[in-house]
Amino acid sequence: MLTAEHSNRLEIPAEQFAAVVRHPGEAPFVPEILLVQHRGLARWLALRLVDQLGVCAHVRYQFPAAFIWELCQQVLTDVPATSPFAPDVLTWRLMALFGDVDEAPRCAPLLAYCTDGDVVKRYALAARLATVYDQYLVYRPAWIRAWEAGAQDHWQASPARP
């Protein structure tokens, strides 16, 4: 069952979730899944559950994009095991693109950052961007659609190369 709890105070949904976990339903061996926006929120919720229940166990914290991908895998047969947009996969895809940055003016900031040969710095940037793009998929879909339509001209909106 899917339940959505929202409030302008984070403590209220946390207390409501604690009430759900306190009395497990028909499937006590199935973990409760909580969608969170970031790891810090997952940690805060876990600590809040410990405060209220004395323990926090059998709870999975997932990001919305990963949760949606998992649902698609359960419903559709041709969905790959790993999303090509998952941050750990996208990091390496971005690293490959950084080796061939377009020299157009819109890519100047990225080109300046990536051409010094520091692989560790490029990897850190790729990992951070992969996380940000994962968040864009869920929280900023209008930006993604605008970039696909060519409405903006900056390095993030650069057209993908085949």
Order of alpha helices (4+ residues) and beta strands (2+ residues): alpha-beta-alpha-beta-alpha-alpha-alpha-alpha-alpha
